[in-house]
């Protein structure tokens, strides 16, 4: 009996850290102890590994077994350590003889020795490449996800028996070939097309501008006017993600356990729509060992908050920092974890508690005090971080019964993608991907107005009492309007359209 050492990995936030799985088999009463700050799932690995080894035709050592997961001060969670512990036992008991010094082992074992889907594969395989390990052995069902990381040999393993034969050289397992981008990209599926929405041309235009520049947007209107349908159709006009963006989003979903086994890559922009009863931790992320919340799950996509004023005041206020910084930091006694949070905030709300304030057909039953209190549930600083405000009025009968269809999402998306291409070319090398993310330095450089535009902006500053943040946001929206038109210089009519998207009902 001897000491065996196998490499595995732990996921902390969205990053992984190398873990040495040391297995010592020595004389003494039969027992198995796992040390190194393991959680309950790792402690239970003792029983899974014991059953898997026996059911795979091997002998479980009747000795004193100590499994050390180093570094000892790093928390180890999840069932991904099953496979490295089992391999360590087989190596330590000399039932398998092999050199595994450049190999990372990941996977959860079933009692019969087969391997199951494991969370967090993507960041752990990325760690293997970073640490110079040449080979990664993962469950066969996760091989397509692991192969997204280039520069590492991925070996798909179906069972412990198959792995033992591979390590002994009796029946080597073929390396998983890296899939082409087209093979892992699922075809786009959108439940709502923009052409389904009757009327609301002004709101559709606002959606197009928001999608083209990545701007935050809020829709205000009575119940049943189509606010939710408009928001859900936004996904159909957003540009498709590139490989780099898709890998960022996939890493978040892999760590969160929301990546289906048959979907190795999240290729469509996320659309998250949490209910207003969501907790602070559910929205931002949290827990004793922090996990991503809804704002990180909507990274590179859309966070839709329906019934905006119904969300708790504290819950809404935590959005302010992620909207500005594009990341969210969660601090605990054990340390801090930072998650990406570059999302488009899209909100929908009624103008008053009953929903019919200002409606030309149905009378509002709310007092002026009720309306004011309802609108002030959303703080001024948060409203100041929203670029586009659009009113969504009641849809008239003639428009609802009109047999014609409006412009399809495909046509709108083509214009949006052209505008995004212009922005990427302009902002190349700055680390910024769209107009909404521009810093004051980029605004100063790329948002220059002509004489008429400057005069209009000066008048708007005085009449609307704009803050410095609001001033910059108007210029960003005007820049997007100009990009949709395909012109290099910003003109007065571009600024005029951007000013139309400032709030009227809310102040």
C-alpha positions in Angstrom: 0.0 0.0 0.0 1.2 3.5 -0.8 0.4 7.1 -1.2 -1.3 8.4 -4.5 -1.8 11.9 -5.7 -4.4 13.0 -8.3 -5.3 16.5 -9.5 -8.9 17.9 -9.3 -10.4 21.4 -9.1 -12.7 23.5 -6.9 -14.9 26.3 -8.2 -14.8 29.6 -6.2 -17.3 32.1 -7.7 -16.7 31.7 -11.4 -13.1 30.7 -11.2 -11.5 27.4 -10.4 -8.5 26.5 -8.2 -6.3 23.4 -8.4 -6.9 20.8 -5.7 -4.5 18.0 -4.8 -6.3 14.8 -3.9 -3.9 12.8 -1.8 -4.9 9.2 -0.9 -3.0 7.4 1.8 -3.7 3.7 2.4 -2.0 2.3 5.6 -2.3 -0.5 8.1 -5.0 -0.2 10.7 -8.7 -0.7 11.3 -10.8 -0.4 8.1 -11.9 3.2 7.8 -12.1 6.1 5.3 -11.6 9.7 6.4 -11.9 12.8 4.1 -10.1 15.9 5.4 -9.4 19.4 3.8 -12.6 21.4 4.5 -15.1 19.1 2.6 -18.8 19.9 2.6 -21.5 17.2 3.0 -21.5 16.2 -0.6 -17.8 15.5 -0.5 -18.1 13.6 2.8 -20.8 11.4 1.2 -18.3 10.6 -1.6 -17.0 7.9 0.8 -20.0 5.7 0.2 -20.4 6.5 -3.5 -16.7 5.6 -4.1 -16.8 2.4 -2.1 -19.9 1.1 -3.9 -18.6 2.3 -7.4 -15.2 0.5 -6.9 -16.8 -2.8 -5.8 -19.5 -2.7 -8.5 -16.8 -2.0 -11.1 -15.0 -5.3 -10.3 -12.2 -3.9 -8.1 -11.4 -4.5 -4.5 -12.0 -1.7 -2.0 -9.0 -1.7 0.4 -9.8 -3.0 3.9 -7.3 -0.6 5.4 -7.1 2.8 7.1 -7.7 5.3 4.2 -7.1 9.0 4.6 -8.1 11.4 1.7 -6.6 14.9 1.9 -7.9 17.6 -0.3 -5.3 20.3 -0.4 -5.0 23.2 0.1 -6.8 22.5 3.4 -8.1 26.0 4.0 -10.1 26.0 0.7 -13.7 25.0 0.9 -14.5 21.9 -1.2 -18.0 21.4 -2.4 -20.0 19.2 -4.8 -19.6 15.7 -6.0 -16.9 16.4 -8.6 -14.2 14.8 -6.3 -15.8 11.3 -6.6 -13.7 10.3 -9.7 -10.3 11.6 -8.5 -10.8 9.9 -5.1 -11.7 6.6 -6.8 -8.6 6.9 -9.1 -6.4 7.7 -6.1 -7.7 4.6 -4.3 -7.0 2.4 -7.4 -3.5 3.9 -7.8 -2.7 3.6 -4.1 -3.8 0.0 -3.8 -1.8 -0.7 -7.0 -4.9 -2.2 -8.8 -4.0 0.4 -11.5 -0.5 1.6 -12.4 -0.3 4.8 -14.4 1.3 8.2 -14.6 -1.3 10.9 -14.0 0.9 13.8 -13.2 -0.4 15.9 -16.1 -4.1 14.9 -15.9 -7.1 16.5 -14.2 -9.9 14.3 -13.1 -13.5 15.5 -12.7 -16.8 13.7 -12.3 -19.5 12.4 -10.0 -19.8 8.6 -9.7 -23.0 6.5 -9.6 -23.1 3.5 -7.4 -22.6 1.2 -10.4 -19.4 3.1 -11.4 -20.8 5.2 -14.3 -20.2 8.9 -14.4 -22.8 11.5 -14.2 -23.2 15.2 -15.3 -21.1 17.5 -13.2 -21.5 21.3 -12.6 -18.7 23.8 -13.3 -16.9 21.8 -16.0 -16.0 24.8 -18.1 -14.0 26.9 -15.5 -12.3 23.8 -14.2 -11.1 22.8 -17.7 -9.9 26.4 -18.3 -7.9 26.0 -15.1 -6.2 22.9 -16.4 -5.0 24.8 -19.5 -3.8 27.7 -17.3 -1.8 25.3 -15.0 -0.2 23.5 -18.0 -2.1 20.2 -17.5 -2.3 18.5 -20.9 -5.3 16.1 -20.3 -8.7 16.3 -18.6 -10.9 13.3 -17.9 -14.5 14.2 -17.6 -17.9 12.4 -17.8 -18.8 11.5 -21.4 -21.9 13.6 -21.2 -19.9 16.7 -20.3 -17.2 16.2 -23.0 -18.8 18.7 -25.5 -18.8 21.4 -22.9 -15.2 20.7 -21.8 -14.0 20.7 -25.5 -15.0 24.4 -25.8 -11.6 25.2 -24.1 -8.9 24.9 -26.6 -5.4 23.6 -25.9 -6.4 20.7 -23.6 -7.0 17.1 -24.5 -10.5 16.0 -23.4 -11.1 12.4 -22.7 -14.7 11.4 -22.3 -15.2 8.7 -19.6 -18.4 6.6 -19.4 -17.5 4.4 -16.4 -14.8 3.7 -13.8 -14.1 0.3 -15.5 -13.5 2.1 -18.8 -11.2 4.6 -17.2 -9.1 1.9 -15.5 -8.7 0.1 -18.9 -7.6 3.4 -20.4 -5.1 4.2 -17.7 -3.6 0.7 -17.9 -3.3 1.1 -21.7 -5.5 -1.9 -22.4 -8.4 0.0 -24.2 -7.4 3.6 -24.7 -10.3 6.1 -24.9 -10.2 8.3 -28.0 -9.8 12.0 -27.4 -12.9 14.0 -27.9 -12.6 16.1 -31.0 -13.3 19.8 -30.6 -16.7 20.6 -32.1 -17.0 23.4 -34.7 -18.8 26.6 -33.7 -21.8 25.7 -35.9 -22.2 22.3 -34.2 -22.6 23.7 -30.7 -24.7 26.7 -31.5 -28.4 25.9 -31.1 -30.8 27.4 -33.7 -32.4 30.6 -32.4 -35.9 30.1 -30.9 -37.9 33.2 -30.0 -41.5 32.7 -28.7 -42.4 36.4 -29.5 -41.7 38.2 -32.8 -42.0 42.0 -33.0 -44.5 41.6 -35.8 -47.0 40.0 -33.3 -47.3 43.4 -31.5 -50.1 45.5 -32.9 -49.6 49.2 -33.0 -47.1 50.7 -30.5 -44.8 52.0 -33.2 -43.2 54.5 -30.9 -42.4 51.7 -28.4 -41.0 49.4 -31.1 -38.7 52.2 -32.2 -37.5 52.6 -28.6 -36.9 48.9 -28.4 -34.8 49.0 -31.5 -32.7 51.9 -30.2 -32.2 50.2 -26.9 -31.1 46.9 -28.6 -28.8 48.8 -30.9 -26.9 50.5 -28.1 -27.5 48.2 -25.2 -29.4 50.9 -23.3 -31.6 50.4 -20.2 -35.3 51.0 -20.9 -38.5 51.4 -18.9 -42.0 51.1 -20.3 -44.9 52.9 -18.7 -48.6 52.3 -19.5 -51.9 50.9 -18.5 -52.6 47.1 -18.0 -52.9 45.1 -21.2 -51.2 47.6 -23.4 -48.5 45.2 -24.5 -45.5 46.1 -22.2 -44.6 42.5 -21.4 -45.0 41.3 -24.9 -42.8 44.1 -26.2 -40.1 43.2 -23.6 -40.2 39.5 -24.5 -39.8 40.4 -28.2 -36.6 42.3 -27.4 -34.6 39.0 -27.4 -35.6 38.4 -31.0 -33.9 41.7 -32.2 -30.7 41.5 -30.2 -27.6 40.6 -32.1 -26.3 37.1 -31.7 -23.4 36.6 -29.3 -19.9 36.0 -30.4 -17.8 33.0 -29.1 -16.2 35.1 -26.4 -19.5 36.4 -25.0 -21.0 32.9 -25.3 -18.2 31.4 -23.2 -18.7 34.1 -20.5 -22.4 33.3 -20.2 -21.8 29.5 -20.4 -19.3 29.7 -17.5 -22.0 31.4 -15.3 -24.7 28.8 -16.2 -22.2 25.9 -15.8 -21.3 27.0 -12.2 -24.9 27.7 -11.4 -26.0 24.2 -12.5 -28.4 25.7 -15.1 -26.6 24.4 -18.1 -28.5 21.4 -19.6 -26.3 18.3 -20.3 -27.3 18.4 -24.0 -26.5 22.1 -24.3 -22.8 22.6 -24.1 -22.9 26.3 -25.0 -25.3 29.1 -24.3 -25.5 30.7 -27.7 -28.6 32.9 -27.2 -28.6 36.0 -25.1 -30.2 35.3 -21.7 -33.6 36.7 -20.9 -34.3 36.6 -17.1 -37.7 37.7 -15.7 -37.7 37.3 -11.9 -41.0 37.9 -9.9 -41.2 41.0 -7.7 -41.2 38.8 -4.6 -37.6 37.8 -5.3 -35.2 38.2 -2.4 -32.0 40.3 -2.3 -29.8 37.2 -2.6 -31.9 35.8 -5.4 -31.4 39.0 -7.5 -27.8 39.9 -6.7 -26.5 36.4 -5.7 -25.4 35.2 -2.4 -25.6 32.3 0.1 -22.9 31.1 2.5 -20.9 30.2 -0.5 -22.0 32.8 -3.0 -23.7 31.7 -6.2 -24.7 34.0 -9.1 -28.0 35.7 -8.9 -30.5 36.9 -11.6 -28.4 39.9 -12.5 -25.4 37.7 -13.3 -27.6 35.1 -15.0 -28.7 37.9 -17.4 -25.1 38.9 -18.2 -24.8 39.9 -21.9 -28.6 39.6 -22.1 -31.8 41.2 -20.7 -33.0 41.5 -17.1 -36.8 42.2 -17.3 -38.5 43.5 -14.2 -42.2 43.5 -14.6 -44.3 45.5 -12.1 -41.2 47.6 -11.4 -42.5 49.5 -8.3 -43.7 46.3 -6.6 -40.1 45.2 -6.1 -38.7 45.9 -2.6 -36.9 49.3 -2.2 -33.7 47.6 -0.9 -33.9 45.0 -3.7 -34.1 47.7 -6.4 -31.3 49.9 -4.9 -28.8 47.1 -5.2 -29.1 47.4 -9.0 -27.4 50.8 -9.0 -23.8 49.6 -8.6 -24.0 46.7 -11.1 -25.6 49.0 -13.7 -22.6 51.4 -13.5 -19.7 48.9 -12.8 -21.0 45.9 -14.9 -19.9 43.6 -12.0 -21.4 42.7 -8.6 -19.2 41.9 -5.6 -20.5 39.8 -2.8 -18.5 39.9 0.4 -18.6 37.2 3.1 -16.5 36.4 6.1 -14.6 33.8 4.0 -13.8 36.4 1.3 -15.2 38.3 -1.6 -16.5 37.0 -4.9 -17.1 39.1 -8.0 -19.6 38.1 -10.7 -20.0 39.8 -14.1 -23.3 41.7 -14.5 -23.3 43.5 -17.9 -27.0 43.4 -18.6 -29.7 45.5 -20.2 -32.3 46.5 -17.6 -35.8 46.5 -19.1 -38.6 47.4 -16.7 -42.4 47.8 -17.1 -44.8 49.6 -14.8 -48.2 51.1 -14.5 -48.4 54.9 -14.0 -50.4 54.5 -10.8 -51.7 51.8 -8.4 -54.9 51.2 -10.4 -53.0 51.5 -13.7 -55.2 54.0 -15.5 -53.7 57.4 -14.6 -53.8 59.5 -17.8 -55.8 56.9 -19.7 -58.3 58.5 -22.2 -60.9 55.8 -21.8 -60.9 54.5 -18.3 -61.0 56.8 -15.3 -58.2 56.6 -12.7 -59.5 55.9 -9.1 -56.2 57.0 -7.4 -55.7 60.2 -5.5 -52.9 62.5 -6.5 -51.1 61.4 -3.3 -51.4 57.7 -4.2 -50.0 58.4 -7.7 -47.0 60.4 -6.2 -46.2 57.7 -3.6 -46.5 55.0 -6.2 -44.1 56.7 -8.6 -41.6 57.6 -5.8 -41.2 53.9 -4.9 -38.4 54.0 -7.5 -35.6 56.3 -6.3 -34.3 59.2 -8.3 -30.7 57.8 -8.5 -32.0 54.6 -10.0 -34.2 56.4 -12.5 -31.2 58.5 -13.5 -29.5 55.3 -14.6 -32.2 54.4 -17.1 -31.5 55.7 -20.7 -34.9 55.4 -22.4 -38.4 56.1 -21.0 -41.3 55.2 -23.3 -45.0 55.4 -22.8 -47.1 52.5 -24.0 -50.7 53.7 -24.4 -53.9 51.7 -24.8 -54.1 50.0 -28.2 -57.1 51.1 -30.3 -59.6 48.6 -31.8 -58.7 49.5 -35.4 -55.1 48.6 -34.8 -56.0 45.3 -33.0 -58.2 44.1 -35.8 -55.9 45.2 -38.6 -55.1 42.1 -40.7 -51.6 43.3 -41.7 -48.4 42.4 -39.8 -45.8 44.9 -38.7 -42.1 44.7 -39.4 -40.6 41.3 -38.4 -37.9 40.9 -35.8 -35.5 39.6 -38.5 -35.5 42.9 -40.4 -35.1 45.0 -37.2 -32.3 42.7 -36.0 -30.4 43.3 -39.3 -30.4 47.1 -38.6 -29.4 46.5 -34.9 -26.5 44.3 -36.0 -25.3 46.9 -38.5 -25.4 49.5 -35.7 -23.5 47.2 -33.3 -20.9 46.6 -36.0 -20.3 50.3 -36.4 -19.9 50.6 -32.6 -17.4 47.8 -32.4 -15.3 49.3 -35.1 -15.4 52.7 -33.5 -14.7 51.4 -30.0 -12.1 48.8 -31.0 -9.3 48.5 -28.4 -11.2 50.3 -25.6 -12.7 47.2 -24.1 -16.2 48.7 -24.7 -18.6 46.8 -26.9 -21.6 49.1 -27.3 -22.6 52.8 -26.8 -24.3 52.2 -23.4 -21.0 51.1 -21.9 -19.0 54.2 -23.0 -17.1 56.1 -20.3 -17.0 59.9 -20.2 -13.8 59.8 -22.2 -15.4 57.9 -25.1 -18.5 60.2 -24.9 -16.3 63.2 -25.2 -14.5 61.7 -28.2 -17.3 60.2 -30.2 -20.4 62.2 -29.2 -19.6 65.6 -30.7 -22.7 67.7 -31.7 -23.0 70.3 -34.4 -24.0 73.9 -33.5 -27.8 73.3 -33.7 -27.4 70.2 -31.6 -25.4 72.0 -28.9 -28.0 74.8 -28.7 -30.8 72.2 -28.4 -28.9 70.3 -25.7 -28.3 73.5 -23.7 -32.0 74.3 -23.7 -32.8 70.7 -22.7 -30.4 70.8 -19.8 -32.1 73.9 -18.4 -35.7 72.7 -18.9 -35.2 69.0 -17.8 -32.8 69.8 -15.0 -30.5 67.0 -16.2 -27.7 65.7 -14.0 -24.3 65.0 -15.4 -25.2 61.3 -15.7 -28.4 62.2 -17.5 -26.4 64.5 -19.8 -24.1 61.7 -20.8 -26.9 59.2 -21.2 -28.7 61.5 -23.7 -25.6 61.8 -25.8 -25.1 58.0 -25.8 -28.7 57.5 -27.0 -28.3 60.1 -29.7 -25.1 58.4 -30.8 -27.0 55.1 -31.1 -29.8 56.9 -33.2 -27.0 58.2 -35.5 -25.5 54.7 -35.8 -28.9 53.2 -36.8 -29.0 55.9 -39.5 -25.5 54.9 -40.5 -24.0 58.4 -40.3 -20.7 59.4 -38.7 -21.7 62.8 -37.2 -24.4 63.4 -34.6 -27.0 66.0 -35.7 -29.8 67.9 -34.0 -32.5 65.5 -35.1 -30.6 62.6 -33.5 -30.5 64.5 -30.3 -34.2 65.4 -30.6 -35.1 61.7 -30.8 -33.0 61.0 -27.7 -34.7 63.8 -25.8 -38.1 62.2 -26.6 -37.1 59.2 -24.5 -36.7 61.3 -21.3 -39.4 60.8 -18.6 -42.6 62.8 -18.7 -44.8 61.2 -16.1 -42.0 60.4 -13.7 -39.7 63.1 -12.5 
